[in-house]
Amino acid sequence: MRVLVTGAGDFLGRRLLEALREGLPPGSHILGIDRHAQPHLDGVRLLDVDPFDAGRLAEAVAGFAPTLVFHLAALASVKESSETPAYAWRADLLGTLNLAEAVARTRATLVFLSSTVVYGEAFRDRPRPDETVTPRPDTISGRTKTACEYILRDVLANAGVKHLVLRPSNYIGPGQSETFVAASFAGQIARIERGLAPPCLEVGDLSAGRDFFDVSDFAAACLRVVERVGDLRDGSTFNVGSGTVTPISEILEALRGMTQARFTAREAPERVRTFVRSEGCDPAAFMAATGWTAAIPLAHSLSALLAEARARLD
């Protein structure tokens, strides 16, 4: 098996490369590509390829001749996409189109990492939508992900190349940027513990809820796709998550219970977003198709986040 991963330097990308290295059959080959050079990883070939350079990307794909492609390269943060809309559209759509055209010349299967943010306004009616719910994106991130799903459907179907779409909810773990809520809380608490910040945590809307699950569980979900790819129907779309919506307030209190530091919480206007609400997903279809389930307790994921935030200050 020959597996190519785009976005190799991203939070998920490195975890997936490590999981593939450990979980693929002997004799398999792995290529990770990213627009920036990445640190060495035993058993994995790494290339710096700008996804905007269609020629260079096509050359890398053709030279490796993958049997399976995981397309992770994108702006992962809803906040970052909202702050840089032109770049978000260019990065997500042009990079995806260039990759789709390159993969269309191969016999590979492409697995696209979308997101449950595509459901958008639909969350107001169904906080845990399944895949039958029509996406109604209300953020730039949601709209670009939805558009990419259509790009792949059109380009790859016309070429007779199989593709699958995964819509994960909020995966968390060590190494995640503090633009994400759980990592932000952990980082702030670590700095408060060291006296590097006043004992006041800046928060957004604590009443909102999300489906949080561990990034290692998502890497395991991708491995299940590798194992079952031949059984999954072309064009299939799957939600991936724990199936449980956890209020942000519970994330804060769980982390509070892991520290001796005393602090208050202050709602910061720049952290409050008008579209925030309870957002989860129903992952039953993916679980039935692959046998996967989220296995790592949320408390374990939060403890690992806090430990990593503390270690960064050593």
Buried (B, 14 or more C-beta within 10 A) or exposed (E): BBBBBBBBBBBBBBBBBBBBBEBBEEEBBBBBBBBEEBEEBEEBEBBBBBBEEBEBBBEBBEEBEBBBBBBBBBBBBBBBBBEBEEEBBEBBBBBBBBBBBBBBEBEBBBBBBBBBBBBBEBBBEBBBBBBEBEBBBBBBBBBBBBBBBEBBBEBBBEBEBBBBBBBBBBBBBBBBBEEBBBBBBBBBBBBBBEEEBEEEBBBBBBEBBBBBBBBBBBBBBBBBBBBEBEEBEEBBBBBBBBBBBBBBBEBBEBBBEBBEBEBEBEEEEEBEBEBBBBBBBBBBBBBEBBEBBBEBEBEEBBBBBBBBBBEEEE
